[in-house]
Amino acid sequence: MSTLLEIKSSVLRQVQVCPSFRRRTEGEPGSSGAEAREPTTGAWKPGDGVEFFAQMRLILKKGEGRQGLPGPEVLLRSSSPAPAEPVDASRGLRALTQEEVELLYEEALYTVLYRAGTMGPDQVDDQEVLLSYLQQVFGTSPEEHAEAVERVRKAKAPTYALKVSVMRAKNLLGAGSSGGPLPAKCIQVTEVKSSTLNPVWKEHFLFEIKDVNLDQLHLDIWDHDDDVSLVEACRKLNEVIGLKGMSRYFKQIVKSARANGTAGPTEDHTDDFLGCLNIPVREVPVAGEDRWFKLEPRSSASRVQGDCQLVLKLITTQRDTSMSQRGRSGFQSYLLLFSRLLQFEHRTEEPNSSSWRGELSGPAATVLCLHGAQSNLSALQLAVLHWQVSSRHHQTRTLDYGYLLGLLEDMQAHWEEAASLPQEQHSRLPSRAAAEVGTDLARGLGVGDWVGSPQSAGGPSPRCLGKLQLFRPAFEICPFETELNMDIAAALKRGNREWYEELLNTLSPREQPGPQRLAGLVKLADTVYEDLQSCYGIYASLFHSIIRVDIFTLTFRQLERLVAEEAWVLTEELGPKMSLEVASGLFELYLTLADIQRFWSSIPGRGSGPPLLALAGIHTPFLPAVKLWLQVLRDQAKWRLQEAVDVDTLEPMDASSKHSSSAATASLCFSHIQELWARLAWPDPAQAQALGTQLSQDLCEAAVFYSELLRKKVDAQPGAAGEAVSEPLCTVLNDVELLRKTAGQALRGLVWPEGAAGSDGVLPRPLLSCTQALEEDLQREARTVTAHLTSKVARQPVSRLHPERRDSRSCLQAVAPLLKYLDEKLALLNASLVKENLSRVLEALWELLLQAILQALGANQDVSADFYGRFHFTLEALVNFFHAEGQGLPLESLRDGSYKRLEEELRLHQCSTRECIEQYYLDKLKQRSLEHNRFGRLSVRCHYEAAEQRLAVEVLHAADLLPLDANGLSDPFVIVELGPPHLFPLVRSQRTQVKSRTLHPVYDELFHFSVPAEACRRRGACVLFTVMDHDWLSTNDFAGEAALGLGSVGGVARPLVGGSARAGQPVTLHLRRPRAQVRSALRMLEGRTNKEAQEFVKRLKELEKYMEADP
C-alpha cells in the first residue's frame, strides 16, 4: 500500500500544475521527453507512421465486435464463412455390401418397370431415361444392365391396391319432404352423418386392384332414410370381387331402396341419390393426390350438386423382388435407395462445396417418388427417412444447414399431423427406426463428436439446434439418461483439449523460439475468444435447455486455463528479450487476454464466481511491454502527423468540410489513441494512473507539435499580393479548431479505473491539468493565427478610419465604402471558416477596429465636435454591421471592453473641459476596489451644517495600511479636499497629523469646509481622501485614496433633525489606486489647450509623483 501511495503522490506532484506543452516542446527541440528511447534496429522507424496506425486500426477493429455480450441474432447474421466441419466416416452412411447393392439395384429396376398411375409434370415419364439413370447410379455395364432389366421383366408383376380416404363433402343437395338437410352416407364405406349438407367422414379404405389400366373407383353419396334396408344392402359390398358386378350391385341397391317405399306416396322411406364419382385407377398420380372432386349425376334425370374430398394413393401389397422375399420392408428399402441416390447426386457437385441443399435431379426424384408410393410410406415416414439419411451423410460431406433445417421442419409438421390420427393410422413407423431418429435428434448430428470441439460448434446450424430444442416427440421416444450428460461433458473436455492442442501445434508450436511463437499465440487467443462468443451467444442456452449441460462454463474454464498457461510461460521467456517488435506482439496479445477476462465478468451472475480465473493478474508481466509500446505510439504519432502536414496543401478536403487532410489524419490518430486506451482498461489503479498520465501528456505534446507544424507551413507559403483573406490561413485556423475539439475529447476519454480517479463526472487532477494546459496552448495558437488573418483583413479599413477634418460628405456616405469592403471580406470568411472560427475572427476584427479608432482619436486632439460625431456614427454603424440583426456577434459582446472605453472617449471629446473634470471625479466615485483589504480601510464621518453653511468632515481612523517604510510600518497622514475645483474654487485642502510607525492610525480629527449646499449637490461633487506616508528625507509616498459623494451626506439634500454637530454614522471607505477608466478623463484633458484644463492636469501630475507603480 505504501508503494502505491508513493507512486500516486509522485505522479500528482509531476502533473498537479501541468506547464504549457508549447513551452515544454520549445525547451526540448527535437525530442518529446527527457527519457525518450531511440527506436531500436528493426523496429518502427520514422517513415512507418502510416503503417503503424494502419496496424493499430486493425487491432482496434478486432475489438469492435467484443463490446458487450454477443446475441444469437448478431452471430447468425454474420456474413463470415462457416468454419470447417469435422468429418467422421464412422458416423456417416453405412457402406453396402456387394450383395446388398445387387438387391437394391433389382429393387430400383422393379420400381421403374412396374410403375402404375399418372406421372406428374415435374417427373420423368420416359422409362428408358430412368433405367439409364439407375445404370449410372449403380455403375453397371451395358450388358449387366440389360441382363438385370430382362430378369426383372420376367418377374411376377406386383399386386396393386388403391388406398382411398374419404375425407369430407360440401354443398350437397338437400332432399326429403321435410325440406331440411338429411343424413348422408358414402356407399359401402362410411358412417351416416346426420343432418348436414357438409359431412365430414375421414375414413380410410383399401381396394385390391385386378387391372390397373381398366379398373375404376366408383363412389355414390346417398341421403339416407331407411337404416335397415340400405345398410343390409351395403353389407353385400364384401361379396363383390374387385369392381366386377358393380352394375348388378347398384341395381340391387336401388331396388331395395324403392321396395321400401311401398307404404305409399305420403311416406318417404327412400334413399335419395346425391351424386357419384367415377375415377379410373390409371389416372391416379403415382405420388397420390389429395383433391376435391365435383359430384356427377347418374343420369340426365338426376339433380346433384357439391364436391367430395378424396385422398387417393396407388400402392403395391406384394412385390416379386429379392428384398421383399427376404423380409426387407419398404421403409428399409427406401432408406438404402435414398442413401445411394443422395451420395451419387452429391458427388456431382463441387468436391469442397458445403452449400449443397439436397437438390435431386429429375430421374432421382422420380425414382424415389415411385418407390415411396409403391412402398406405402406416409409423409411422416418419408420425412424421417430424409432426415435420417441426410444427417448421417452430413457427417462425411457437409450439407447446407438451410436444407437440414427444412428437413427438421417437415418432420415436425408431419409428426404433429400424425399425432392427431388414430393409433392404427400412424403405427407404420417402425419402433427401431423411431428410436434411431430420436437418437439422431438427441445427439444433434453427432453431438458426441462435434460438441467436443468449440470451433466445431459449427457442427449443426444454430437454427437446427433451435429446432431440435423444440422437437420433443423424438425425446419421448429416446429419452436422455444421466449417462448421456456425462458422456457429453467428457466429450466436451476431450474435444476442447484436442482442438486446442491441434490449434496450438498449427499456430504456435512449443518447439519454436519465443519471438516466433508470439504471432501465432495472438492468433490462437483471437480464435479462442471468437469461439467462446459463439459458445455463449448460440449454444449455451440450447445445450442447457435440451440436455442440461452448461457448455459455456465448462468450455470457458478449460480454454481460459490453457491460454493462460501459454501466456504466463511466454511472457516469462520474452521478458529479458524485450524489443519493440516483441512489445508490439505482447501488447496485442494482452488486449485479447483482457477481452477474455472481461467477457467472463460481463455475464450476469458470473462476475463474482468462480473466485479466481487463471488469467487473474496476467497484466503484471505485460506492463514493461505496454510501457514500451506506448512510447512507440508517442513517436509514431508525431511522425504520422509530420507526414500528414508534409503532403497537406492547406486546402479544404472537399466541399462539405473546411479543414485540410492533415487535420482529418490528426483527428483519426487521437481517436485511435482514445479507443486504444479504452480497450487497454488497465486493471491496476496506480499503474493505470501512471500510464494514463504519461499517455495524456504525450497526446498533448503531439497536438501542440501538429499545430506548430501547421503554423510553420503556412508562414513559409508566399502570400498573394494585396490578398486580404488568405485561404491557407482560414484552413489552418479550421484545422486548429478541429484539433482542439478532437484532442480535448480524446483527453477526456483517457480516464482510468476507479480508485485513481476522482468523483463521478470529474476528471482526475492530472488529466484535468493536461486538458486545461492543452486548451490554453491551442487557444493561444488560434489567437495567433486569428491575429495574423485579421491584421490582413483590417489593413485597409484602418487606413479608412482617418477622416478628413473637413469632409463635406454625410456620415452615411463617409462610412459606406468601409462597410462595403468589410461585407465583401466577411462573406469570404464566412465561406472559408467554421462557425466557431468565424466568431473568433469577428471578435478579433472588432477589437482591432476599436483599437484603430482609439488611435485615430489620439492622433486628432482638440478638434470640432462634428469631427467626433462622425466617429461616433461610424462606431454605431459598425456595431449594427457586426451584429447583423442577431446573426453575428451578440450586442452585449460588441458593447463591452474596448467599446465602452471608446464610447467614453468619444463622449468626453464632445464634452467641455469642466464636464471632463466632473467625469474624472465621477469615475473615482464609481471605482470599486477589486481587493478590499489590499490598500487598507479608512473610517470617516461627514455631515452638512446648514445653519453655518459648512461641511463637517471627521477622519476617525484607518486600518491595514500598506507598509511603505523599511521597518515594515508607515507614517500615515490623510489629505482631505473637495472636488471638482470649479465647484469649490475658494476651498483649500486640509490634512491630518502624521501618525508615526503604525499601519492602524487613529486620528479623530474634524475639518470644516465653508461651502453652499447647492454646490454639494452638483454632479460629481465629492470629498477626496488621500492617504500619504510621510518621509522626512524624501518625498512622501502615496498609500491610497478614496472618494465619498457629497450627495449622500446627511444634511446636503435636507437639514439634519436636531442639528447635531456629529450627526450620521461612520462610513468605512476602501482605499485604492486610480484605474484606467479614471485616467481616461485625465488623458482627454491633457489634449486640451485651455488654461483650466492645463492647470487641473498640472496639479494631478504633481500628485502622481508621489504614487508608486500600481502593483
N, C-alpha and C positions, 0 to 999 in steps of 0.2 A: 504493500500500500504506500509506503514511504517513497519507493521508487516512482510509482505512478504520479504521486503528488509533485515530486521533483520535476518530472518531465512536463507536467501540466504547467507548473509555475514558470519553468524555463521558456516554454512556448509563449505563455502570456506576457512575459517580460519582453520577448522579442517583438511582439506584434501589438502590444497594448496601444502604443502610439505609432501607427504604421506611417513611415515617411512617404513622401511622394515618390512614385515609381519613376517619374521623369528624372528627378534628382538622382535616384539610385542608378539609373542607366547612364546618366551623364557622368556620374562619378566613376563608372566602370566601363569605359568604352570597349566594345568588342567582346564583352563577357556578360553572362546573365546571372552570375553568382560567384562569390568568392571561392566556393568549394566545387564548382562545376567540373565534371570529369570530361576529359577529352575522349571522344569515341575511339574505341579500340579497333585494331585491324580486323577487317572482315565484318564489322558491324555496320549499322546505318550510318551513312555519310551525308554531307551537306546537300548532295544532289538527289537524295532519296525521299524528300518530303512528300511528294505526290504518292509514291509507292507506299510509304509508311502509313499515311492516312487512309489509303485505299485498303490496306490490310486491317487497320483499326476499324474501318467501316464494316468489313466482313465479320469481325469479332462482335461488333455491336448488333449487326443484323441477326447473327446467330442467337443473340439473347432476346430479340424482339418476340419470338414465339414462346418465351419462357416466363411471361408475365402472368401471374395468377394460375389458377388451376385449369387444365385443359378440359373441354367438354366434348362429348361424343360427336355433336353436330359439327364442331370445328374440325376434328380429326377426320371425320367421314367426308368432309368437303375438300380435303386436301387433294391437290392435283398431282402430288408426287407419286411415282410409280410404286406399286406394291412390292414389298420385299420378296426375295427369292423364297419359293416354297420348299419346305423339306419334303423329300420323296422317300418312300419306303415301299419297295416292290412286294414285301411280305404282306403288306396291308392292302394291296391292290386286288384286282380281279384275278381269280384263280386261273391258272393255265390249264387248258383242256387236254386230255389225253387224245391220242390219235383215234381211238375207238369212239370217244365222245364227239370228236369233230365229225367223223363219218355219220354217226347217228343224227347229229344236229343238221348236217347237210341234207340228209334224207328228209328230215322233218320240214326244213325250209322248202325244198322242192315240192313235197307233198302239199304244202300250204298253197303254193302258187298254182300247181297243176289242177287242184281240186277246189278252186275258189268258187264261190257262189254269191250271187247278188250283183248289184249295180255299182260300178266304180264311180267315185266322186271326181269333181273337176280337178282337184289337186293331186289326184292319184294317177299312177302309171297304169294304163289299161292294156298296154302291149305285153303279152305274156313272154315273148322272146326277150324283150328288154329286161324283164325281171329275172328270167333264168340266166341271162348273160351277167347280170349284176351279181347274182349268187355265185356264179363261177369265179368271178374276180374276188369276192369276199373270202371264199374258201380255198382259192388258189389251186384249182384243179385244172388238169389239161383238157383240151377239147375232147379227147377220146374218153377220159374218165367222166367228164361231164355228160357226154352223150349216153354213156352206159348207165350212169346213175339216173338220168331222166327217163330212159327206157324202162329201167327197173321200177321206178315209181309209177310210171303209166300202167304197168301191169298189175300194180297193187289194187286191192279192192277199194272202191270209192267209199268215202266216209258216209256215215248216217247223219243226215241233217235234221235239225229241229228248229222250229220258229218260236222264239220267246216273245210272248205278247203281254204287254202290261196295259190294261185298260185303266186309264187314269181318271178321266172326267169327261163330261159333256156339258154343252151350254146352249142356251136359246132353243130348247126343244119346243115342239108344237104342243100346246095344251089340248086335251081331248076329254070326252065323257060328258054326260048330261049336266053334271054339276057346274061345268064351265070353269072350274079351278084346276090347278096343277094336280096331276095324278101320279101314282107311283110309276117308276120307270125301271127297267132292268135290261141287262145285256144277255142275249140268248146263250144258254148253256153255261154261263160263267158266273155272272155277278149276282150279288145280293140285290134285293129290292131296296131302292132308295125312295122313301115315301115323300109325297107332297113337295116335289121340286121339279123345276124345269132345267136346273143346272146341277145334275147329280155328280157326286164325287165317289169313285169306287177304289182306285188304287189297288187293283187286284191283278195277279200275275199268273200266266198260264204258259204251258209248253206244249206245242203241237209237233208231232213227228211228221216229217215231210217225206213223201214217197218219190215225187218227181219235182225237182227244184224248178224246172222250166215250165211245167204245166199246172202245178198246184196253185191254189189261191186261197187267201183268207177271206171268209165271208162273215160279216157281223151284222146282226139285227138289233134294233132297240125298240122295245115294246112298252106300251102303257099298260101296266098290269091291273086286272080287275078280279080275276079268279085265281086264288093262290093254288088251289088243288090241281085243277086241270092242267094248267100251263107248267107248273113245276114238275108234275109227273112226266109230262111230255118232254120237258127239258132234260130229265134224267136219262132219257133214251139216247142222249148225245154220246154217252160212253159206248153205245152199241155201234156207232158209226165208225167205220175204219177209215182213217185219213179224212179226206174230203169227199170220197165217193158216196153216193147215195144221199148227198146233201139235199137234192131236189125232192126226193121222196120224204126226207125228214121234214122239210119245210111244209109240204102238203099236209103231213100228219099234224104239225103244229097248228096250221090254220084250221084244219078240220076239227081239231079238238077245241079250239077257241070258239068256233061257230056252233059246235054241238052244245056248248054250254049256254048258248043263247036261246034255248027252246022255251024259256019261261015267258017269252013274249016280247013284243017291241017296247013295252014300257019299262022293262027291266034290262039294264045294261050290265051284262056279265061277260062281255067280250074283251079281249086284249087288243087294244088299238096299236096298229103299226106306226112307229115314229120315224123310221129311217133305217138305212142299211149302208154297209161298206163292202166293196169287193176289191181286194188288193192282191195282185199277182205276186207270188213269192219271189219271182225272179227280179222284181222291181225294188225289192228291199235293198238299201245301200249296204255294202259289205261292212261298213263301220257301224251299221244300225242307224236308227233315226228316232227322233222324238218330235212329233209334229201333230198339228190339228188337221183332221180330215173332215171335209164337208159331207154331211149325210146325203145319201141319194135315195130317190123314190124306187119302189119295186116295180111299179107300173105307171102308166100315164094317169091313172085314176088316183094315185097316192098323193097325199098332201104332206110334205115333210119340210122341216127347216132345222137349222142348228148344226153344230160341229161336235166332233168327238176327238179327244186327245189319246193317241196310242204311242207306246214305246215298242218298237219292233227291232229284233236282233236275230240274225240267222247264224246259228252255231252248228258245231258238229258234236255228236254224242259218242261216236265210235270212229277211230282212225286206224287205218291199217299201216302203222309205222312201227319201227322197232322200239322207239322211245315209249310209245303208248303201250306196246306189248310188255315192256319191262316195268310198267307201273309208274313211269315218269308223268307227273301231272302237267297240265298245260301251263300252270304257274312256273314250274321249274324249267320247262322247255323255253318259255318266253324269256326267262331270266338269262339263260345261256345264249339264246339267239340275239337278244338286245346287247349283251356284253360283246359278242363277236362283231356285230354291226357297229357299235359305238367305237370300238378300238380301230376298226377299219376306217371309219369316217374321220376320226381324229388324226390318223396318220397322214391323211391327205393335206392337213393344214401345215402351217409353219412349224418346224420342229420345236422351237423355243416359245411358241405362242402360248400365252396364259389367258387369252381373252376369248377363247372359243366358247360359244354359247350353246353348243349341242345341236347346231342346225344340221339336220339329216337331209340327205339327198332324196329326190322323189322316189326312186326304187326302194331305198331303205325304209322310208316312212310307209310305203305301200305294203311291203312285206310284213312289217311289224303290225300294221293295221289289220291285215288279213289273219295273221296268226293270233292276235289278241281277240278278234271277234270269233274265230273258229274255236278258240280255247275257252270261250265264255268267260273272259276276265272282265271284272267290273271296273268302273272308273277308279275306285279306290285301289284295287289291286294293281292296275296299270301305274297309278301314281306312286305307289310304294315300290314297285319294281324299278321304275325310272330313277327314283331317289337312291335306292339301294345300289344299283349298278353305277350310277354317275358318281356317288360319293366315294365308292371304292375306286373307281377309275381315277378320281381326283388325287388319290394318294400317289400315283405314278406320273400322271400327266395333268397339270393344273388346268382347271376349268374356270370360266368366268363366274364370279360369285353372284352376278345377277341371274344367271341361269340356275345355279343351285338354289338361290332364294325363291325363284319361281317354282321349282320343284317342291320345295317345302310348303309354299303357299297352296299349291294344288293339292298336295297330300292332306294338309289340314282342312281345306274346304271340303274335300270328298269324305274325309273322316267324320267331320261334323254332320254331313248329309247322311252318311250311312248310319250314324248313331241314332237317327230318328226312325230308322226302319225296324221292323220286327227282327228278332234274333236270327230266324231262319233265312232272312233275306241277305244278311251280310256275314254269314258264318263261313264263307268260302275262303277267307284269308287264313291260310294255314297257320297253326299256332307257332310252329317253328319259324316261319317267315316273320310273323309278328314280333317274336322275340328278337330276331335279328335286326329288324327295323328299330325296335326300341333300344337295342344296344348301340346301333349306329348313331341314333339321335342323341342318346345319353353321352356317348363318348365324343360327340361333335366332330365327326370326320376323323376320328383317331385322336381323341384327347390325350391319351397316354403318351403320345409322341410329341405332338406339336406344342402342347402347353408347357412342356419342359424347356422349350426354347423361347425366351422373351421376344426375340426378333421374329420368331415364327408365329407370334400371336397374329400374324397374317395368315395362319392356317385357315380356319373358316372366316368368312366375312363377318364383320360385326353385326350386320343386319341378319345374317344367317343365325348367328348366336342368339340374337334377339328373338328370332322365330323359334329357335329351339327352346328358349325360355318359356314361350307361351304354349309350346306343343306338349301338353300334359298327357294325352292318351297313351303315347308310347312309354312314358314313365310309369304309368299304371301297369302296363304290360311287363315292363322290365324295371322294377323299382331299384333305386340306389341303395346300396348297403354301406355300412361303415367301412368295409374293406376298400370300396371304391374310392372314398375320400382319402384314405391313407395312401392308396396307390397313386392317386393324382398328386398328392403333396410330395410323395417320394419322387415321382416323375418330374415334378417341377424343380425340385432341388437338384436332381441329377442333370436335368436338361439345362438349368441355369449354369451349373458348373461346366458342363461340356461346351455349351455355347460360348461362355466367357473365355475358356481356355483356347478354343479354336480361334476366336476373335483376337485374343492376345498374341497367339503364335503368328497370326497373319499380319497384324499391325505393328506390334512392338515385342518381338522375340526377346526373351530374357538374356540370351547369349550375346546380344548386341551391346556396344558401349552406351553409357547413359545418354550422351548428347544425341545419338542416333535414335534411341528409343523414344525420346521426348515427343517428337511429332506424332508418332504412332499412338502413344498413350493419350494425347489430346483427342485424336480421332476416336479412340476407344471410349473415353469418357463421354464424348458427344453422343456416340451410339447408345451407350447405356442410358443417358438421360432421355433421349428420344424414345427408347423402348419403355422406360418407366412411365413416360407420358401416356403412351398408348395403353400400357397395362392399367393405369389408373382411370384414364378417360373412357375406355371402351370395355375392357374385360373384367374389371374388378367387380362391378355391380352384377354383371351377368353370372360370373362364377359364384358369387355369394348367393344369389337368388336361386340358381339352378342346383348347385352341388354343395353349397355351404362351405366353400373354401376361400379363405382370404388370400387370394393370389397376389394382391399388391404388397401386403405387408411381408409375405414370405419372399417375394422376388426382390423387393427393395432392400430388406435387411441383408440378404445374401450378396446381391450385386454391390451394394454400398460398401460392405466389408471388403470384398475382393478389390474394388477400385482403390479404397483407402490403403490397403496393404501395399499395392504397387506404388501409390503416390508417396507414402512415407519412405519406402526404400529408395525411390528415385531421387527425391529431394535430398536425402542424406548423402547419396553418391555425388550429386551435382553441386552441392554446397561449396566445396573447395574449388570447383572448376567454373565459378560464375563468370559469365561473359554476357555481352549484350544480346547475343543470339540465344544463349541459354535462358537469360532473363525473359526474353520475349516469349519463348515457348512455355516457361513456367507460369508466366502471367496469364496466358490463355488457358492453361490447364487449371489454374486456380479458379478462374471465373466459372468454369463448368462445374468444378467440385463444389463451389459455393452455391451454384444454382441447384445442385442435387440436395444440399443441406436445406436450402430454403424451400425446396419443393416438399420435403417431408413436413417441415414446420408449418407450411401454409395449409395443410389439410386439416379440416376441423376435427378436433379430438386427438390429433396426432402430435401436436406441438409439445405436449407435456410428457409424452412417453412414446417409445421406451426411453428410459432415463438418459442414455448416452449413446450417440452414434459413433461409429468408427472414425468418421470424418471430423468429430469434435476436436477443436484445437489444431486443425490442419493448416490454419492460416500462419501459424508461427514459423515453420520452416520456409514459407514463401515470402516472408517480409523482406529479406535482402533483395530478392528478385523484383519485387514490386517497387521498392525504392529506386533501384537502378533503372527499371523500365520507365518510371515517371520522369527521371532525369532525361532519358532519351526522348520522351514525349515533349519536354520543355524545349530541347534543342531542335527537334524536328518541327515543332510548331513555328519557331522563328524562321527556320529555313523554308518552310512551306509558305509563310507569309512573304518572305523576301522574293521567292519565285513568283508568287502571285502579283506582287507590285511591279516586278521587272517587266512582266508581259502586259500589264494593265495600260490601256490607252487613256484612262481617266475620262471615259465616255460612258453614258448610261448603257446598261446591258441591252435593254430593249425599250419599246415604247411604254410599257406598263411599269417599269422601275426607273428610279432616278439615281441609283447607285451603280458603281462600276463593278467589274468582275472580281476584283480583289476583295471587295467588301463582302460579296457573297461567299467567297472562299474563307475569309476570316470568320464569318458568322457560322459557317459549317464546321470549321475547326473547333470553335468554342462550344458549339452544340455537342460535338462528339466528345469533348472533354467532360462536359456535364453528364452525358449519358454514361460514359465510361465510369465516372465516379459513382453514379447510382448503381451500376452493375457490380462494382467492386464491393460496396457496402461492407467495409472492413469492420469486423465484429468487436475488436478490442477498442474501447473508447479512447484511451490515452494514445494508442498508436494511430487511431483514426484521426484524432485531433492534430497530431504532428504531420501526418500525410496530407490531410485536408488543408492545413495552414500553408504548407510548402506549395501544394498544387495551386492554391488561390493566389499566392504571390507570383508563381510562375505565369499564371494566366494573366495577371495584371501587367507584368512586365512585357509579355507578348503583345498585349493590347496597346500599350504605350509605344512599344517598338514599332508596331504597324502604323500607328498614327504619325510617328516621326518620319517613317519611310514615305508616307503619302505627302507630307508637307515638303520634304526634300525633293520629291519627284516633281511636284507642281511648281516649286521655286525654280527648278532647273529648266522648266519649259519656257521658251521665249513667248512673251505676250504680244498680241496683235496691237499695233499702234492705234491709239485712240479707242481701244475696246474698253467700254465701261463695265460690261457684265462678262466675266470670264467663266466660260462653261466648265473648264477643268476645276476652277476654284469651287464652283457650285457642286460639282460631283464629289470633290474631296470633302466638302462640308457635309454632304449627304452620307458619305462613307463614314465619317466620324460619328454622326448621329446614329447610324445603324450599328456601328461598333459599340457605342455607349449602351444601347439597349441590349444587344445580344450578349456582350461581355458581362453586363450587370445581371442579366437573367442567369447566365451560366454561373456566376459567382454565388448568387442566391441559392443555386441548386447544389453547391458544394457543402452541404451540411453533413454532419457526422452523427453517429448513433447517440441516443440519449445517455446522459452521464457526463459527456463532454460539452454538450450544448446547453444553452440557457433554457428559459421557459418557452412554452409553445408559441410559435409565431414570431419569436425574437431570434435573430441570428446570433451565433456565438460571437463573443467580443473580437477574437482575431479575425473572423470572417467579416464582421461588420466594419472593422477598421480598414481592411483591404478594400472593401466595397466603397467606402467613403473616400479613401485616397484615390482610387481609380476614377471615381466620379469627378473629383476635383481636377485631376490631370486632364481628363477628356473634355471637361467643360472649359478648361483653360485653353486647350488646343482648339476647341470650337470657337472660342472668343478670338484667338489669334487669326484663324482663317477668316472669321467674320469681319474682323477689323481690316484685314487686307482687302477683302471683297468690297466692303462698304466705302473704304477710302477711295477706291477706283470709281465707284458709283457716284460718290458725293463730291468728286473733284470739281465738276462743272457747276453743280448747284451752289457750292461755297463761293465760287467766283461771282455768282449772280446775286449774292446776298450783300453786296456793297452798293446800294442805290446812290444815285447822284443826289446831292443836297437840293438841287433844283431840278425836279422832274415834273414835267407838265402832264404826264400820263396819270390816269386814275389809278387807285390802288389795285383794282382788279386787273387792269391792263398790265401793270407792272409785275404782278405775281404770276400771270398766265403762262409765260414761257417756262418758268421754273416748274409749275405743276405739270405741264405737258411733258417736259423732259423726265420728271420723276415717274409719270404714268407709263411712259414707254419702257423705262428701265425696270420698273417693278413688275410690269407684265412679263418681261423676260425672266425675272427672278421667280415669279410665280410658276412659270412653266418648267423651271430648272430645279427648284428646291422642294423638299418635302415640307409639310406644314410646320413642323417644329422649327426647322431652319429658316423658313420664311419669316416666322415670328421673331426669331433671333436676329435676323438681318434687319427687319423693320425696326426693332428696338435699337439696334446699334446705329442704324442710319438716322433714326430720330434723335438720338443722343448727339450724333455728330453734327447734325444740322443745328441743334440747340447751342452747341459749343461754338459753332461758326457764327451764329447770330450774336452770341455774347462777345466774341472777338470783334465783330463789326461794330457793336455798340461801344466797346472800349476804344476803338480807333476813331470814333466820332464823338467827342465830348462837347457839351455846352452848345448844342445846335438847336434849331427850332423844334417846337413841339410837333409840328406836322411831319418832320423827319422821323421822329419816334412813333408817330401814329401809323406811318407806313409799315414800320417794323412790326407793330402790334397787329396790324391787319394781316401781314404775311404769316405771323405766328398762328393766328386763329385759322387762316386758310390751310396751313399745314396740318393743324390738329384735325380739321374735318377731312382732309385728304387721307391721313394715316388711319383715321377711324373707319372711313369708308362705310358709313351707315351700319356699323356693327360687324362688318366683315373683316375689318383689320384689327388694329390694336385697341384694347378697351380704353375708354376715356380716363378712367382712374389711373391707368398706367401712363397715358400721354401727359396728364396734368400733374405728374409727380416729379420729384427730384429736380433736375436742371430746369424743367419748365417753370416751377414755382420761383426759382431764383431769377430766371429770365423775365418772367412776368413782373416780378417785383422790381427788377432793374428798369424795365420799360415804364412801369408806373412811376418810379422815382424820377426817371428822366423827364417825365412830364409834370413833376411837382416843382413848386417853388423851393427856395433854399430853406425857409422856415418849416415848410411841410416835410422836407427831408430830415431836418433836425428833429422834428417831432417824431418822425418814423424811427429815427435812431433810438429814442427813448422808449417808444412803444415796443420795439424789438427787445429791448432789455427787459421790459415788463413781461413779455411773452416767453422769454427764455427760461427754460427749466433745467436745473442741474441733473445731468444724467446719473451722477453718483452723489447722492445727497450728503454723504459723510466724507467726501474726498477732501474738500477745502474747509470744512467746518461749518458751524452754525452761529448765527448772530440773533440775539433776542432784543427786540425794541418795542417801544410803545409810543403811539402817536395819537394826537387829537387836536382839533382846531378850537381855539378860544374866540368865539365870535365877538364877545364884548371888547376884547383888546385887539381883535383882528390880527391874530398871530397864530402861527402853527407851532405847537409844542412837540418836540421830538426827544424822547428819552432813550438813551442807549443803555441797556441793562447789563448784559454780559455776553460773552462769546465762548464757544467750546470746540474742541478738536481742531484747532487751527494747524496750519502747516508748520513744521519746524524748519525755519529758514536760517537759523544760526548754527555755527559749528558745534555748539553744545547740545544740539538737539532740541532747542527751545526757540522762542521768538520774543521780541519786544514789541507787541502789537499796540497800535492805536487806530482809531476809526475817524475817517473824514466824512462829514455829513454835509450834503449840498442838495439844492433843489434844481430841477431842470424841467423843461429846456430853458436855456439862458434868456431867450427873448420873452419868456413869460415872467421871469423873475430877474429883471435887469439890475436891480439895486441890491439884490440879496447876495451876501458873501458866504462862502463855505465855512464851516466850523469843524473843530476836531477835538477828540477826547484826549485825555492824558495818556502817556505811554506807560504800559504795564510791563515791567521788566521780567524776563526769564519765565515765561508762562505760555501755555497753549490754551488756558482756560481763564482768560482775564475777566474781571468783574469791574464794570465802570460805574453804573448808576449815575450817569450824568444827564442833565436836562438842558436842551437847547431850544431857543425861541427864534422864530423867523417871522418878521412882520410882513405879511403878505395878505392881500384880499382873498376872500373865499372864492370869488369868481375866478381868479387866476388858478386856484387849486382844482377847480372843476374843468379846466380846459383839457383838450385832447393831448395826451402824452405827459401831463403834469405828474411828477413823481419826486420822491426823495431818494437819493442815491447814497448808499453806504459803501465806502471803500476802506478795506482793512489793509493797513500797511505794517511792515516790520521796520522798526526804527533802527538805523545803523549810525553809530557815532562817527565813523571814519570814512564812510562811503555813502552812496545814495541809498535811500530807503527802498525796500523790496516790496513788491506787490504781493499780497496774500489772497485777495479775493474781493468780490463785490456782490452787492445785492441791491435790488430796487423795490420800492413799495409805492404803488399807485396812490395818489392823493385822493382820488375819487372815492376810495373805500374807507378813508379815515373818518372816524367819528367827528361830527360837527361840521364837516365840509358840506355835505348835502343838506343837513338840517342841524339846528343847535342841539347841544347835549342837554339832557334833562338834569337840572341841578347845578349845571355849570362847574362841575368838579374839575380841578386842575389836573388831576391824574385819572381821568375817566378812560375807560377802554381796557381791554385785556392785552397782555403782551403778545407779540407776534414773533414767531421764530422764522428767520429767513436763512435759506441755504446759500452759502457763498459759492461763486462760480467764476469762471473766466469768460471773457467775451467770445462769442462764437461767430462763425462765418456770416450767419444771417444778420448779426448786429453790425458787422464790419461792412456789409454791402452798402448800407446807407452812408457810411463814412467814405467809402471809395467814391460814391456818387458825389459827395460834397467836395472831395479832392479835385474833381474835374471842373468845379465851378470857379469862376474867376472873381466873383464879387467879394467884397470885404467881409461881410458877415460869415460867409462860408469859410473863407480862409482863416479867420480868427478862431472859429469853432474847431477847425481841423488842427490848428496850431496848438490849442490848449489840450486837445486829446493826444496829440503826438507827445507832448511833454509827459502826460500820464503813462503812456506806453513805454517810456524809457525805464520806468520802474518795474515793468512787468517782465517776468521771466518767460521763456518759451513755454508754450502750453504743453504740459506733459502728454 
